[in-house]
Amino acid sequence: MVKIKTIFLFFFLLLPLLAVAGSSLDDLVVFVGEKISVKKFEPKSDPDTFLMDEAFKARYKVLELVHGEFGGKEIEFEAYDHYGRPEFSRYKTVLLFVSKYEEGMYHQKYQFFPVFKTNDGYWAGCGSPYAYEPEVHHGDLNPIAHSFSKNAYFPLKRLSRKERKQYFPKEYYKIVKKRAYCLKGNTVDELFEVKLNGVLKARGME
């Protein structure tokens, strides 16, 4: 009986997360957000229940709404990550994918793009639009040159020379000392299409 209860509660806790993977496109909110806070928390659970992911409460300022319905200036959602702190929290401004659910708002697991403002006032990502995608989801969209702001760069101080060449190829970035400055990339609308035709489609969103 205890074992059955444990299994039931385990799947009950995962229900919102599983539903995120199968939620509809109408429930999806895609936005450019600026990080306010990302804090780890312990979800309420039975002592016999084991959650394999770490849980975080995230709060972001909404800089631009790309898809979906959301009227606030700030958004709060939960994120679950098997590897620890969510990768998207490393960046100041990101394109995020969040789904509405009865229990609240949940980040579409592992889905994001670091983005930067251009001198023309729009948001764009850097490098290959498929850099964060499984090979099976790669398409024929190519990065193009944008006039990125001077703040559009990635720090390189923790990377080896081999890693710099691998992750920041010279056709997309200009490396100056310990920074990789953006040269080419894609707009947030194009990046949304990459996810829409790839991982989101695989999760049942069409």
HELIX and SHEET records of a PDB file:
HELIX    1   1 VAL A    2  ALA A   21  1                                  20    
HELIX    2   2 LEU A   25  ASP A   27  5                                   3    
HELIX    3   3 GLU A   87  ARG A   90  5                                   4    
HELIX    4   4 GLU A  135  HIS A  137  5                                   3    
HELIX    5   5 ARG A  161  TYR A  167  1                                   7    
HELIX    6   6 VAL A  188  ASN A  197  1                                  10    
HELIX    7   7 VAL A  199  ALA A  202  1                                   4    
SHEET    1   A 5 GLU A  74  ASP A  81  0                                        
SHEET    2   A 5 GLU A  54  HIS A  67 -1                                        
SHEET    3   A 5 LEU A  28  PHE A  41 -1                                        
SHEET    4   A 5 THR A  93  TYR A 101 -1                                        
SHEET    5   A 5 GLY A 104  PRO A 114 -1                                        
SHEET    1   B 4 PHE A 116  LYS A 117  0                                        
SHEET    2   B 4 TRP A 123  CYS A 126 -1                                        
SHEET    3   B 4 LYS A 184  THR A 187 -1                                        
SHEET    4   B 4 ILE A 144  ALA A 145 -1                                        
SHEET    1   C 3 TYR A 153  PRO A 155  0                                        
SHEET    2   C 3 ARG A 179  CYS A 182 -1                                        
SHEET    3   C 3 TYR A 173  VAL A 176 -1                                        
END                                                                             
